[in-house]
Amino acid sequence: MGVRLALVGELDVANCDSVLAEFLAAVDGAPGFVRESMAGLVIDCAALTFIDSSGLAMLVTLREKTGLQLVLTNVSQQCRLPFELTRLDAVFDLR
């Protein structure tokens, strides 16, 4: 699938800009990176404890800037709820 990343702790207004910058750098710096050949970007959410609307917006921006489908794995029920309430569970592949 390509690049694998992880979210740890809280993803909120306090850190979403820096996380976005780190994720974009990781995607662009991946060895042999060819965006057109990547099927998606896998983000492990096992250690994600909280996500707010700015965190959701950051993930939408990441998807738009990379042009890649985001696959979010190990999403807890607590973190799944904001995706469901905003219907972003239909945009992202939550596992």
C-alpha positions in Angstrom: 0.0 0.0 0.0 2.9 2.4 0.3 3.7 4.7 3.2 2.6 3.7 6.8 2.3 6.4 9.5 0.9 6.5 13.0 -1.0 8.9 15.2 -0.2 9.0 18.9 -2.1 10.8 21.7 -4.4 13.7 20.7 -4.9 15.2 17.3 -6.4 18.6 17.9 -6.0 22.3 17.2 -2.8 22.4 19.3 -0.8 20.0 17.0 -2.7 19.4 13.8 -0.5 21.8 11.7 2.7 20.2 12.9 1.4 16.7 12.3 0.2 17.7 8.8 3.7 19.0 8.0 5.4 15.9 9.4 3.0 13.6 7.4 3.5 15.5 4.2 7.3 15.4 4.6 7.1 11.6 5.3 5.0 10.9 2.2 7.2 13.1 0.0 10.4 11.6 1.5 9.5 8.0 1.2 12.1 5.9 -0.7 11.0 5.3 -4.3 8.0 7.5 -3.7 5.9 7.9 -6.8 2.5 9.4 -5.8 0.7 8.1 -9.0 1.7 4.5 -8.2 0.5 4.6 -4.5 -2.9 3.1 -3.8 -3.3 4.8 -0.4 -1.7 6.0 2.8 -2.1 3.8 5.9 -2.4 5.6 9.2 -2.3 3.5 12.4 -4.6 5.0 15.0 -4.1 2.4 17.8 -2.5 5.0 20.0 -4.8 7.9 19.0 -6.8 8.9 22.1 -8.7 12.0 20.9 -9.5 13.7 17.7 -11.4 17.0 17.3 -12.8 18.9 14.2 -9.4 20.4 13.5 -7.9 16.9 13.5 -10.6 15.8 11.1 -9.9 18.8 8.9 -6.2 18.0 8.9 -6.9 14.5 7.6 -9.1 15.9 4.8 -6.3 18.4 3.9 -3.7 15.5 3.9 -6.0 13.6 1.5 -6.4 16.6 -0.7 -2.7 17.5 -0.8 -1.4 14.0 -1.4 -4.3 12.8 -3.7 -4.2 9.5 -1.8 -6.9 7.5 -0.2 -6.4 7.4 3.6 -6.8 4.1 5.3 -7.2 4.6 9.1 -6.5 1.3 11.0 -7.1 0.4 14.6 -9.6 3.3 15.1 -11.1 3.1 18.6 -14.9 3.6 19.1 -14.2 6.9 20.9 -12.2 8.2 17.9 -14.6 6.7 15.3 -17.5 8.7 16.6 -16.4 12.1 15.2 -16.0 10.5 11.8 -19.5 9.1 12.0 -21.1 12.3 13.2 -19.5 14.3 10.3 -20.1 11.4 7.8 -16.4 11.3 7.1 -16.5 7.6 7.7 -17.8 7.5 4.1 -14.7 9.5 2.9 -12.0 7.6 4.8 -11.5 3.8 5.0 -11.8 3.2 8.8 -10.7 -0.2 10.0 
